[in-house]
Amino acid sequence: MLYQQLVVNDQTRRDVALAWLKRHHPEEAARHLQRIPPHSDLWFSIVDRVEPRLGAIARISIQRMGSPDVCSACGDPADDYRLVNAAEAMPGVPSLRLCSDCVRIRRGGGEILEPIT
């Protein structure tokens, strides 16, 4: 419980800092935003601690499809997204690789997803 609260607090702090930076210095935000690609070793090391079921599902999808370039949830072809409201939805998850159907479902559930370019 304590670890989960610490992750939520950290995510909230990062979200507020990023929002401020984007508003006042957008060029700096783009240059200094740490991007952790979905399905990378670093991504799995984070997700395995904060959302272990997501890591397990992603591994199954990757193994079944034979490629890491698939949706973290269903294995369809996918794009990378940043979860803008991660502190409320999935604290600590740095990014997601999602197909268009899974993006629509997650957005319908209240998640705010921003494409990572």
Order of alpha helices (4+ residues) and beta strands (2+ residues): alpha-alpha-alpha-alpha-beta-alpha-beta-alpha-beta
